Amino acid sequence: MVDFVGAGSGAADLITVRGKRLLSEADVIIYAGSLVNPALLDYKKEGCQVHNSAYMTLEEVIAVVEAAEAAGKHTVRLHTGDPCLYGAIREQMDELDKRGIAYEVCPGVSSFCGAAAALHAEYTLPDVSQSVIITRMAGRTPVPEAESIEKLAAHRSTMVIFLSTGMLGELSERLMAGGLAPDTPAAIVYKATWPDEKVFRCTVSTLEETAGKHQITKTALIVVGRVLDGEYDRSELYNPAFSTEFREASR
């Protein structure tokens, strides 16, 4: 059996209860060593084999899984955040399907949630933004043309941008080309929920300058949108003049 486990956004105690249990039961752990907090390995049992997938290819990962299966061992594939986001999980599941190897997925807390917590932000504020766009810049691997930063910025939704810290000058230009004003609020969240988390608030036009000033070159999320400026309309959910299924509006 193989369990894909979301490690959470960084802090070792933000893994789910189920994820922690699966780690403690595993005979083999393959973890994304470039991003996963190594403190999570403290949950493993004695004698557990550990492999760092930062140094492995897909084929090597699958070979380790196959060997574990042949020996009747339980494998945990530990991914950063939630494996459904930029986790290259589908290709692994397809290879396991080809081999008839059973697997399940244990969700995790994504770093985009950790970034909101660090910012004390709500991504979906009434009359400001009711959508969250999770995306990244095109780099060594492409992004579909229909999902260019310019086209996504035109929606004026909250944006959380992964894997783009090294391209902030270009990111700013593309966001503004999509129609965002230079003074649109933005933030750089470095290692959200880790012990060395850092938060830097800025604007769309000052992203590169802010990162340079604080020597942030990787492992950061970029949040963009008016939800960061503090102005919004009160939600109707708890408005005494608004009726819901559970309570009548006050007269």
Secondary structure, 3 states (H helix, E strand, C coil): CEEEEECECCCHHHCCHHHHHHHHHCCEEEECCCCCCHHHHHHCCCCCEEEEHHHCCHHHHHHHHHHHHHCCCCEEEEECECCCCCCCHHHHHHHHHHHCCCEEEECCCCHHHHHHHHHCCCCCCCCCCCCEEEEECCCCCCCCHHHCHHHHHCCCCEEEEECCHHHHHHHHHHHHHCCCCCCCEEEEEECCCCCCCEEEEEEHHHHHHHHHHCCCCCCEEEEECHHHCCCCCCCCCCCCCCCCCCCCCCC
